[in-house]
Amino acid sequence: MRKLCLATVVLATACGGAAVPQETLTAAKAAVAGAEVAGASSEPKAALHLKLAKEQLGKAEKLIADGDNEEASREIDRAQADADLAFSLAKEATAKKEASDTQEQLERLKQHSK
């Protein structure tokens, strides 16, 4: 009986020993929300990475529900990376548009002052 209990404890530890990655899941969800606020949905490259991040979060939540916290942590890490990339791409697109608009204004001013 003692051997059976010990085997059960060892097996349970080996299969599901990782803690639920709740903090990293919350952080990744916040990163997705930040990317959305930054306009990732309207920039094609950013939108792709935003979509991937959302899919990875969904997969991570299913893995957590199934008790596979280690694989869930890996999915959350991927989601975080994609959300961060989506945010950066959205900010880059915004900065390029602002620079282009400023350049156009400068050209109009130059033409108007001649």
GUVEXTOR-798638 format. One record per residue: residue number from 1; residue in three letters; x, y, z of N, C-alpha, C in turn. Coordinates in nm, 2 decimals. Layout:
REM residues N
seq: NUM | type: ala | n.u: X | n.v: Y | n.w: Z | ca.u: X | ca.v: Y | ca.w: Z | c.u: X | c.v: Y | c.w: Z
...
REM end
This chain:
REM residues 114
seq: 1 | type: met | n.u: 0.08 | n.v: -0.12 | n.w: 0.00 | ca.u: 0.00 | ca.v: 0.00 | ca.w: 0.00 | c.u: 0.09 | c.v: 0.13 | c.w: 0.00
seq: 2 | type: arg | n.u: 0.19 | n.v: 0.12 | n.w: 0.08 | ca.u: 0.28 | ca.v: 0.24 | ca.w: 0.09 | c.u: 0.35 | c.v: 0.26 | c.w: -0.05
seq: 3 | type: lys | n.u: 0.39 | n.v: 0.16 | n.w: -0.12 | ca.u: 0.45 | ca.v: 0.17 | ca.w: -0.25 | c.u: 0.35 | c.v: 0.23 | c.w: -0.35
seq: 4 | type: leu | n.u: 0.23 | n.v: 0.19 | n.w: -0.34 | ca.u: 0.12 | ca.v: 0.24 | ca.w: -0.43 | c.u: 0.11 | c.v: 0.39 | c.w: -0.41
seq: 5 | type: cys | n.u: 0.10 | n.v: 0.44 | n.w: -0.28 | ca.u: 0.09 | ca.v: 0.58 | ca.w: -0.25 | c.u: 0.21 | c.v: 0.66 | c.w: -0.30
seq: 6 | type: leu | n.u: 0.32 | n.v: 0.60 | n.w: -0.28 | ca.u: 0.45 | ca.v: 0.67 | ca.w: -0.32 | c.u: 0.45 | c.v: 0.68 | c.w: -0.47
seq: 7 | type: ala | n.u: 0.41 | n.v: 0.58 | n.w: -0.54 | ca.u: 0.41 | ca.v: 0.58 | ca.w: -0.69 | c.u: 0.30 | c.v: 0.68 | c.w: -0.74
seq: 8 | type: thr | n.u: 0.19 | n.v: 0.69 | n.w: -0.67 | ca.u: 0.09 | ca.v: 0.79 | ca.w: -0.71 | c.u: 0.14 | c.v: 0.93 | c.w: -0.69
seq: 9 | type: val | n.u: 0.21 | n.v: 0.96 | n.w: -0.58 | ca.u: 0.26 | ca.v: 1.09 | ca.w: -0.56 | c.u: 0.37 | c.v: 1.13 | c.w: -0.66
seq: 10 | type: val | n.u: 0.46 | n.v: 1.03 | n.w: -0.69 | ca.u: 0.56 | ca.v: 1.05 | ca.w: -0.79 | c.u: 0.50 | c.v: 1.08 | c.w: -0.93
seq: 11 | type: leu | n.u: 0.40 | n.v: 1.00 | n.w: -0.97 | ca.u: 0.34 | ca.v: 1.01 | ca.w: -1.10 | c.u: 0.26 | c.v: 1.15 | c.w: -1.11
seq: 12 | type: ala | n.u: 0.19 | n.v: 1.18 | n.w: -1.00 | ca.u: 0.12 | ca.v: 1.31 | ca.w: -1.00 | c.u: 0.21 | c.v: 1.43 | c.w: -1.01
seq: 13 | type: thr | n.u: 0.33 | n.v: 1.42 | n.w: -0.95 | ca.u: 0.43 | ca.v: 1.53 | ca.w: -0.95 | c.u: 0.49 | c.v: 1.54 | c.w: -1.09
seq: 14 | type: ala | n.u: 0.51 | n.v: 1.43 | n.w: -1.16 | ca.u: 0.57 | ca.v: 1.42 | ca.w: -1.29 | c.u: 0.48 | c.v: 1.48 | c.w: -1.39
seq: 15 | type: cys | n.u: 0.35 | n.v: 1.45 | n.w: -1.38 | ca.u: 0.25 | ca.v: 1.48 | ca.w: -1.48 | c.u: 0.20 | c.v: 1.63 | c.w: -1.47
seq: 16 | type: gly | n.u: 0.18 | n.v: 1.67 | n.w: -1.35 | ca.u: 0.12 | ca.v: 1.81 | ca.w: -1.34 | c.u: 0.19 | c.v: 1.89 | c.w: -1.23
seq: 17 | type: gly | n.u: 0.31 | n.v: 1.88 | n.w: -1.22 | ca.u: 0.38 | ca.v: 1.95 | ca.w: -1.11 | c.u: 0.40 | c.v: 2.10 | c.w: -1.13
seq: 18 | type: ala | n.u: 0.38 | n.v: 2.15 | n.w: -1.25 | ca.u: 0.40 | ca.v: 2.29 | ca.w: -1.27 | c.u: 0.28 | c.v: 2.36 | c.w: -1.21
seq: 19 | type: ala | n.u: 0.30 | n.v: 2.48 | n.w: -1.16 | ca.u: 0.19 | ca.v: 2.56 | ca.w: -1.10 | c.u: 0.11 | c.v: 2.62 | c.w: -1.21
seq: 20 | type: val | n.u: -0.01 | n.v: 2.66 | n.w: -1.19 | ca.u: -0.09 | ca.v: 2.73 | ca.w: -1.28 | c.u: -0.03 | c.v: 2.86 | c.w: -1.31
seq: 21 | type: pro | n.u: 0.00 | n.v: 2.89 | n.w: -1.44 | ca.u: 0.07 | ca.v: 3.02 | ca.w: -1.48 | c.u: -0.02 | c.v: 3.14 | c.w: -1.48
seq: 22 | type: gln | n.u: -0.09 | n.v: 3.16 | n.w: -1.37 | ca.u: -0.19 | ca.v: 3.27 | ca.w: -1.37 | c.u: -0.13 | c.v: 3.41 | c.w: -1.39
seq: 23 | type: glu | n.u: -0.02 | n.v: 3.44 | n.w: -1.33 | ca.u: 0.04 | ca.v: 3.57 | ca.w: -1.35 | c.u: 0.08 | c.v: 3.60 | c.w: -1.49
seq: 24 | type: thr | n.u: 0.15 | n.v: 3.50 | n.w: -1.55 | ca.u: 0.19 | ca.v: 3.52 | ca.w: -1.69 | c.u: 0.07 | c.v: 3.52 | c.w: -1.78
seq: 25 | type: leu | n.u: -0.03 | n.v: 3.45 | n.w: -1.75 | ca.u: -0.15 | ca.v: 3.45 | ca.w: -1.84 | c.u: -0.21 | c.v: 3.59 | c.w: -1.83
seq: 26 | type: thr | n.u: -0.22 | n.v: 3.65 | n.w: -1.71 | ca.u: -0.28 | ca.v: 3.78 | ca.w: -1.70 | c.u: -0.19 | c.v: 3.89 | c.w: -1.77
seq: 27 | type: ala | n.u: -0.06 | n.v: 3.87 | n.w: -1.76 | ca.u: 0.03 | ca.v: 3.97 | ca.w: -1.83 | c.u: 0.01 | c.v: 3.96 | c.w: -1.98
seq: 28 | type: ala | n.u: 0.00 | n.v: 3.84 | n.w: -2.03 | ca.u: -0.01 | ca.v: 3.82 | ca.w: -2.17 | c.u: -0.15 | c.v: 3.88 | c.w: -2.22
seq: 29 | type: lys | n.u: -0.25 | n.v: 3.86 | n.w: -2.14 | ca.u: -0.38 | ca.v: 3.92 | ca.w: -2.18 | c.u: -0.37 | c.v: 4.07 | c.w: -2.18
seq: 30 | type: ala | n.u: -0.30 | n.v: 4.12 | n.w: -2.09 | ca.u: -0.28 | ca.v: 4.27 | ca.w: -2.08 | c.u: -0.20 | c.v: 4.32 | c.w: -2.20
seq: 31 | type: ala | n.u: -0.10 | n.v: 4.24 | n.w: -2.25 | ca.u: -0.02 | ca.v: 4.27 | ca.w: -2.36 | c.u: -0.11 | c.v: 4.27 | c.w: -2.49
seq: 32 | type: val | n.u: -0.20 | n.v: 4.18 | n.w: -2.50 | ca.u: -0.30 | ca.v: 4.17 | ca.w: -2.61 | c.u: -0.39 | c.v: 4.29 | c.w: -2.61
seq: 33 | type: ala | n.u: -0.44 | n.v: 4.33 | n.w: -2.49 | ca.u: -0.52 | ca.v: 4.45 | ca.w: -2.48 | c.u: -0.44 | c.v: 4.57 | c.w: -2.52
seq: 34 | type: gly | n.u: -0.32 | n.v: 4.58 | n.w: -2.48 | ca.u: -0.24 | ca.v: 4.70 | ca.w: -2.51 | c.u: -0.21 | c.v: 4.71 | c.w: -2.66
seq: 35 | type: ala | n.u: -0.19 | n.v: 4.59 | n.w: -2.73 | ca.u: -0.17 | ca.v: 4.59 | ca.w: -2.87 | c.u: -0.30 | c.v: 4.64 | c.w: -2.94
seq: 36 | type: glu | n.u: -0.41 | n.v: 4.59 | n.w: -2.89 | ca.u: -0.54 | ca.v: 4.64 | ca.w: -2.95 | c.u: -0.56 | c.v: 4.79 | c.w: -2.94
seq: 37 | type: val | n.u: -0.53 | n.v: 4.84 | n.w: -2.82 | ca.u: -0.54 | ca.v: 4.99 | ca.w: -2.80 | c.u: -0.44 | c.v: 5.06 | c.w: -2.89
seq: 38 | type: ala | n.u: -0.33 | n.v: 5.00 | n.w: -2.91 | ca.u: -0.23 | ca.v: 5.07 | ca.w: -3.00 | c.u: -0.26 | c.v: 5.07 | c.w: -3.15
seq: 39 | type: gly | n.u: -0.37 | n.v: 4.99 | n.w: -3.18 | ca.u: -0.42 | ca.v: 4.99 | ca.w: -3.32 | c.u: -0.37 | c.v: 4.87 | c.w: -3.40
seq: 40 | type: ala | n.u: -0.33 | n.v: 4.77 | n.w: -3.33 | ca.u: -0.28 | ca.v: 4.65 | ca.w: -3.41 | c.u: -0.38 | c.v: 4.59 | c.w: -3.50
seq: 41 | type: ser | n.u: -0.51 | n.v: 4.60 | n.w: -3.47 | ca.u: -0.61 | ca.v: 4.55 | ca.w: -3.56 | c.u: -0.62 | c.v: 4.61 | c.w: -3.70
seq: 42 | type: ser | n.u: -0.57 | n.v: 4.74 | n.w: -3.71 | ca.u: -0.58 | ca.v: 4.81 | ca.w: -3.83 | c.u: -0.45 | c.v: 4.80 | c.w: -3.91
seq: 43 | type: glu | n.u: -0.35 | n.v: 4.74 | n.w: -3.86 | ca.u: -0.22 | ca.v: 4.73 | ca.w: -3.94 | c.u: -0.20 | c.v: 4.58 | c.w: -3.97
seq: 44 | type: pro | n.u: -0.20 | n.v: 4.54 | n.w: -4.10 | ca.u: -0.20 | ca.v: 4.40 | ca.w: -4.14 | c.u: -0.10 | c.v: 4.31 | c.w: -4.07
seq: 45 | type: lys | n.u: 0.03 | n.v: 4.35 | n.w: -4.06 | ca.u: 0.13 | ca.v: 4.27 | ca.w: -4.00 | c.u: 0.10 | c.v: 4.26 | c.w: -3.85
seq: 46 | type: ala | n.u: 0.06 | n.v: 4.36 | n.w: -3.79 | ca.u: 0.04 | ca.v: 4.36 | ca.w: -3.64 | c.u: -0.09 | c.v: 4.28 | c.w: -3.62
seq: 47 | type: ala | n.u: -0.19 | n.v: 4.29 | n.w: -3.70 | ca.u: -0.31 | ca.v: 4.22 | ca.w: -3.68 | c.u: -0.29 | c.v: 4.06 | c.w: -3.69
seq: 48 | type: leu | n.u: -0.20 | n.v: 4.02 | n.w: -3.77 | ca.u: -0.16 | ca.v: 3.88 | ca.w: -3.78 | c.u: -0.10 | c.v: 3.83 | c.w: -3.65
seq: 49 | type: his | n.u: -0.01 | n.v: 3.91 | n.w: -3.59 | ca.u: 0.05 | ca.v: 3.87 | ca.w: -3.46 | c.u: -0.05 | c.v: 3.88 | c.w: -3.35
seq: 50 | type: leu | n.u: -0.14 | n.v: 3.98 | n.w: -3.36 | ca.u: -0.24 | ca.v: 3.99 | ca.w: -3.26 | c.u: -0.33 | c.v: 3.86 | c.w: -3.26
seq: 51 | type: lys | n.u: -0.37 | n.v: 3.82 | n.w: -3.38 | ca.u: -0.45 | ca.v: 3.70 | ca.w: -3.40 | c.u: -0.38 | c.v: 3.58 | c.w: -3.34
seq: 52 | type: leu | n.u: -0.25 | n.v: 3.57 | n.w: -3.37 | ca.u: -0.18 | ca.v: 3.45 | ca.w: -3.32 | c.u: -0.18 | c.v: 3.45 | c.w: -3.17
seq: 53 | type: ala | n.u: -0.16 | n.v: 3.57 | n.w: -3.11 | ca.u: -0.15 | ca.v: 3.58 | ca.w: -2.96 | c.u: -0.28 | c.v: 3.54 | c.w: -2.90
seq: 54 | type: lys | n.u: -0.39 | n.v: 3.58 | n.w: -2.96 | ca.u: -0.52 | ca.v: 3.55 | ca.w: -2.91 | c.u: -0.55 | c.v: 3.39 | c.w: -2.92
seq: 55 | type: glu | n.u: -0.51 | n.v: 3.34 | n.w: -3.03 | ca.u: -0.52 | ca.v: 3.19 | ca.w: -3.05 | c.u: -0.44 | c.v: 3.12 | c.w: -2.94
seq: 56 | type: gln | n.u: -0.31 | n.v: 3.16 | n.w: -2.92 | ca.u: -0.23 | ca.v: 3.10 | ca.w: -2.82 | c.u: -0.28 | c.v: 3.11 | c.w: -2.68
seq: 57 | type: leu | n.u: -0.34 | n.v: 3.22 | n.w: -2.65 | ca.u: -0.40 | ca.v: 3.24 | ca.w: -2.52 | c.u: -0.52 | c.v: 3.14 | c.w: -2.50
seq: 58 | type: gly | n.u: -0.60 | n.v: 3.13 | n.w: -2.60 | ca.u: -0.71 | ca.v: 3.03 | ca.w: -2.60 | c.u: -0.66 | c.v: 2.89 | c.w: -2.58
seq: 59 | type: lys | n.u: -0.55 | n.v: 2.85 | n.w: -2.65 | ca.u: -0.49 | ca.v: 2.72 | ca.w: -2.64 | c.u: -0.43 | c.v: 2.70 | c.w: -2.50
seq: 60 | type: ala | n.u: -0.37 | n.v: 2.81 | n.w: -2.44 | ca.u: -0.31 | ca.v: 2.80 | ca.w: -2.31 | c.u: -0.42 | c.v: 2.78 | c.w: -2.21
seq: 61 | type: glu | n.u: -0.53 | n.v: 2.85 | n.w: -2.22 | ca.u: -0.64 | ca.v: 2.83 | ca.w: -2.12 | c.u: -0.70 | c.v: 2.69 | c.w: -2.13
seq: 62 | type: lys | n.u: -0.71 | n.v: 2.63 | n.w: -2.25 | ca.u: -0.75 | ca.v: 2.49 | ca.w: -2.26 | c.u: -0.65 | c.v: 2.39 | c.w: -2.19
seq: 63 | type: leu | n.u: -0.52 | n.v: 2.42 | n.w: -2.22 | ca.u: -0.42 | ca.v: 2.34 | ca.w: -2.16 | c.u: -0.42 | c.v: 2.35 | c.w: -2.00
seq: 64 | type: ile | n.u: -0.45 | n.v: 2.47 | n.w: -1.95 | ca.u: -0.46 | ca.v: 2.48 | ca.w: -1.81 | c.u: -0.58 | c.v: 2.40 | c.w: -1.75
seq: 65 | type: ala | n.u: -0.69 | n.v: 2.41 | n.w: -1.82 | ca.u: -0.81 | ca.v: 2.34 | ca.w: -1.78 | c.u: -0.78 | c.v: 2.18 | c.w: -1.79
seq: 66 | type: asp | n.u: -0.69 | n.v: 2.14 | n.w: -1.88 | ca.u: -0.66 | ca.v: 2.00 | ca.w: -1.89 | c.u: -0.55 | c.v: 1.96 | c.w: -1.79
seq: 67 | type: gly | n.u: -0.49 | n.v: 2.06 | n.w: -1.72 | ca.u: -0.39 | ca.v: 2.03 | ca.w: -1.62 | c.u: -0.25 | c.v: 2.03 | c.w: -1.68
seq: 68 | type: asp | n.u: -0.23 | n.v: 2.07 | n.w: -1.80 | ca.u: -0.10 | ca.v: 2.07 | ca.w: -1.86 | c.u: -0.04 | c.v: 2.21 | c.w: -1.85
seq: 69 | type: asn | n.u: 0.01 | n.v: 2.24 | n.w: -1.73 | ca.u: 0.05 | ca.v: 2.38 | ca.w: -1.71 | c.u: 0.19 | c.v: 2.41 | c.w: -1.77
seq: 70 | type: glu | n.u: 0.27 | n.v: 2.31 | n.w: -1.79 | ca.u: 0.40 | ca.v: 2.34 | ca.w: -1.85 | c.u: 0.38 | c.v: 2.38 | c.w: -2.00
seq: 71 | type: glu | n.u: 0.30 | n.v: 2.31 | n.w: -2.07 | ca.u: 0.28 | ca.v: 2.34 | ca.w: -2.21 | c.u: 0.20 | c.v: 2.47 | c.w: -2.22
seq: 72 | type: ala | n.u: 0.11 | n.v: 2.50 | n.w: -2.12 | ca.u: 0.04 | ca.v: 2.62 | ca.w: -2.12 | c.u: 0.13 | c.v: 2.74 | c.w: -2.10
seq: 73 | type: ser | n.u: 0.23 | n.v: 2.72 | n.w: -2.02 | ca.u: 0.33 | ca.v: 2.83 | ca.w: -2.00 | c.u: 0.40 | c.v: 2.86 | c.w: -2.13
seq: 74 | type: arg | n.u: 0.44 | n.v: 2.76 | n.w: -2.20 | ca.u: 0.50 | ca.v: 2.78 | ca.w: -2.33 | c.u: 0.41 | c.v: 2.86 | c.w: -2.43
seq: 75 | type: glu | n.u: 0.28 | n.v: 2.82 | n.w: -2.43 | ca.u: 0.19 | ca.v: 2.89 | ca.w: -2.52 | c.u: 0.17 | c.v: 3.04 | c.w: -2.47
seq: 76 | type: ile | n.u: 0.17 | n.v: 3.06 | n.w: -2.34 | ca.u: 0.16 | ca.v: 3.19 | ca.w: -2.29 | c.u: 0.28 | c.v: 3.28 | c.w: -2.33
seq: 77 | type: asp | n.u: 0.40 | n.v: 3.22 | n.w: -2.32 | ca.u: 0.52 | ca.v: 3.29 | ca.w: -2.36 | c.u: 0.51 | c.v: 3.33 | c.w: -2.51
seq: 78 | type: arg | n.u: 0.46 | n.v: 3.23 | n.w: -2.59 | ca.u: 0.45 | ca.v: 3.27 | ca.w: -2.74 | c.u: 0.35 | c.v: 3.38 | c.w: -2.76
seq: 79 | type: ala | n.u: 0.24 | n.v: 3.37 | n.w: -2.68 | ca.u: 0.13 | ca.v: 3.47 | ca.w: -2.69 | c.u: 0.19 | c.v: 3.61 | c.w: -2.65
seq: 80 | type: gln | n.u: 0.27 | n.v: 3.61 | n.w: -2.54 | ca.u: 0.33 | ca.v: 3.74 | ca.w: -2.50 | c.u: 0.42 | c.v: 3.79 | c.w: -2.60
seq: 81 | type: ala | n.u: 0.50 | n.v: 3.71 | n.w: -2.67 | ca.u: 0.59 | ca.v: 3.76 | ca.w: -2.77 | c.u: 0.51 | c.v: 3.81 | c.w: -2.89
seq: 82 | type: asp | n.u: 0.41 | n.v: 3.74 | n.w: -2.93 | ca.u: 0.33 | ca.v: 3.79 | ca.w: -3.05 | c.u: 0.26 | c.v: 3.92 | c.w: -3.01
seq: 83 | type: ala | n.u: 0.20 | n.v: 3.93 | n.w: -2.89 | ca.u: 0.13 | ca.v: 4.05 | ca.w: -2.85 | c.u: 0.23 | c.v: 4.17 | c.w: -2.85
seq: 84 | type: asp | n.u: 0.35 | n.v: 4.14 | n.w: -2.79 | ca.u: 0.45 | ca.v: 4.25 | ca.w: -2.79 | c.u: 0.49 | c.v: 4.29 | c.w: -2.93
seq: 85 | type: leu | n.u: 0.50 | n.v: 4.20 | n.w: -3.02 | ca.u: 0.54 | ca.v: 4.23 | ca.w: -3.16 | c.u: 0.42 | c.v: 4.30 | c.w: -3.23
seq: 86 | type: ala | n.u: 0.30 | n.v: 4.26 | n.w: -3.20 | ca.u: 0.19 | ca.v: 4.33 | ca.w: -3.26 | c.u: 0.18 | c.v: 4.48 | c.w: -3.21
seq: 87 | type: phe | n.u: 0.21 | n.v: 4.50 | n.w: -3.08 | ca.u: 0.21 | ca.v: 4.63 | ca.w: -3.03 | c.u: 0.32 | c.v: 4.72 | c.w: -3.10
seq: 88 | type: ser | n.u: 0.44 | n.v: 4.66 | n.w: -3.11 | ca.u: 0.55 | ca.v: 4.73 | ca.w: -3.17 | c.u: 0.52 | c.v: 4.76 | c.w: -3.32
seq: 89 | type: leu | n.u: 0.47 | n.v: 4.67 | n.w: -3.39 | ca.u: 0.43 | ca.v: 4.69 | ca.w: -3.53 | c.u: 0.33 | c.v: 4.80 | c.w: -3.54
seq: 90 | type: ala | n.u: 0.23 | n.v: 4.80 | n.w: -3.45 | ca.u: 0.13 | ca.v: 4.90 | ca.w: -3.46 | c.u: 0.18 | c.v: 5.04 | c.w: -3.43
seq: 91 | type: lys | n.u: 0.27 | n.v: 5.05 | n.w: -3.33 | ca.u: 0.33 | ca.v: 5.18 | ca.w: -3.29 | c.u: 0.42 | c.v: 5.23 | c.w: -3.41
seq: 92 | type: glu | n.u: 0.49 | n.v: 5.13 | n.w: -3.47 | ca.u: 0.58 | ca.v: 5.17 | ca.w: -3.59 | c.u: 0.49 | c.v: 5.23 | c.w: -3.70
seq: 93 | type: ala | n.u: 0.38 | n.v: 5.16 | n.w: -3.73 | ca.u: 0.29 | ca.v: 5.21 | ca.w: -3.84 | c.u: 0.24 | c.v: 5.35 | c.w: -3.80
seq: 94 | type: thr | n.u: 0.20 | n.v: 5.37 | n.w: -3.68 | ca.u: 0.15 | ca.v: 5.50 | ca.w: -3.64 | c.u: 0.26 | c.v: 5.61 | c.w: -3.65
seq: 95 | type: ala | n.u: 0.38 | n.v: 5.57 | n.w: -3.61 | ca.u: 0.50 | ca.v: 5.67 | ca.w: -3.62 | c.u: 0.53 | c.v: 5.70 | c.w: -3.77
seq: 96 | type: lys | n.u: 0.52 | n.v: 5.60 | n.w: -3.85 | ca.u: 0.55 | ca.v: 5.62 | ca.w: -4.00 | c.u: 0.44 | c.v: 5.71 | c.w: -4.06
seq: 97 | type: lys | n.u: 0.32 | n.v: 5.69 | n.w: -4.02 | ca.u: 0.21 | ca.v: 5.77 | ca.w: -4.07 | c.u: 0.22 | c.v: 5.92 | c.w: -4.02
seq: 98 | type: glu | n.u: 0.26 | n.v: 5.93 | n.w: -3.89 | ca.u: 0.28 | ca.v: 6.07 | ca.w: -3.84 | c.u: 0.39 | c.v: 6.14 | c.w: -3.91
seq: 99 | type: ala | n.u: 0.50 | n.v: 6.07 | n.w: -3.94 | ca.u: 0.61 | ca.v: 6.13 | ca.w: -4.01 | c.u: 0.58 | c.v: 6.16 | c.w: -4.15
seq: 100 | type: ser | n.u: 0.50 | n.v: 6.08 | n.w: -4.21 | ca.u: 0.46 | ca.v: 6.11 | ca.w: -4.35 | c.u: 0.36 | c.v: 6.23 | c.w: -4.35
seq: 101 | type: asp | n.u: 0.27 | n.v: 6.24 | n.w: -4.26 | ca.u: 0.18 | ca.v: 6.35 | ca.w: -4.25 | c.u: 0.26 | c.v: 6.48 | c.w: -4.22
seq: 102 | type: thr | n.u: 0.36 | n.v: 6.48 | n.w: -4.14 | ca.u: 0.44 | ca.v: 6.59 | ca.w: -4.11 | c.u: 0.52 | c.v: 6.63 | c.w: -4.23
seq: 103 | type: gln | n.u: 0.57 | n.v: 6.54 | n.w: -4.30 | ca.u: 0.65 | ca.v: 6.57 | ca.w: -4.43 | c.u: 0.56 | c.v: 6.63 | c.w: -4.53
seq: 104 | type: glu | n.u: 0.43 | n.v: 6.58 | n.w: -4.54 | ca.u: 0.34 | ca.v: 6.65 | ca.w: -4.64 | c.u: 0.31 | c.v: 6.79 | c.w: -4.60
seq: 105 | type: gln | n.u: 0.29 | n.v: 6.81 | n.w: -4.47 | ca.u: 0.26 | ca.v: 6.95 | ca.w: -4.42 | c.u: 0.38 | c.v: 7.04 | c.w: -4.45
seq: 106 | type: leu | n.u: 0.50 | n.v: 6.99 | n.w: -4.43 | ca.u: 0.62 | ca.v: 7.07 | ca.w: -4.45 | c.u: 0.63 | c.v: 7.10 | c.w: -4.60
seq: 107 | type: glu | n.u: 0.60 | n.v: 7.01 | n.w: -4.69 | ca.u: 0.60 | ca.v: 7.03 | ca.w: -4.83 | c.u: 0.49 | c.v: 7.14 | c.w: -4.87
seq: 108 | type: arg | n.u: 0.38 | n.v: 7.13 | n.w: -4.81 | ca.u: 0.27 | ca.v: 7.23 | ca.w: -4.84 | c.u: 0.31 | c.v: 7.37 | c.w: -4.80
seq: 109 | type: leu | n.u: 0.37 | n.v: 7.37 | n.w: -4.68 | ca.u: 0.42 | ca.v: 7.50 | ca.w: -4.63 | c.u: 0.53 | c.v: 7.56 | c.w: -4.72
seq: 110 | type: lys | n.u: 0.62 | n.v: 7.48 | n.w: -4.77 | ca.u: 0.72 | ca.v: 7.52 | ca.w: -4.86 | c.u: 0.66 | c.v: 7.57 | c.w: -4.99
seq: 111 | type: gln | n.u: 0.56 | n.v: 7.50 | n.w: -5.04 | ca.u: 0.50 | ca.v: 7.54 | ca.w: -5.17 | c.u: 0.42 | c.v: 7.67 | c.w: -5.15
seq: 112 | type: his | n.u: 0.36 | n.v: 7.68 | n.w: -5.03 | ca.u: 0.28 | ca.v: 7.80 | ca.w: -5.00 | c.u: 0.36 | c.v: 7.93 | c.w: -4.98
seq: 113 | type: ser | n.u: 0.48 | n.v: 7.91 | n.w: -4.93 | ca.u: 0.57 | ca.v: 8.03 | ca.w: -4.90 | c.u: 0.64 | c.v: 8.08 | c.w: -5.02
seq: 114 | type: lys | n.u: 0.64 | n.v: 8.01 | n.w: -5.13 | ca.u: 0.71 | ca.v: 8.05 | ca.w: -5.25 | c.u: 0.64 | c.v: 8.15 | c.w: -5.33
REM end
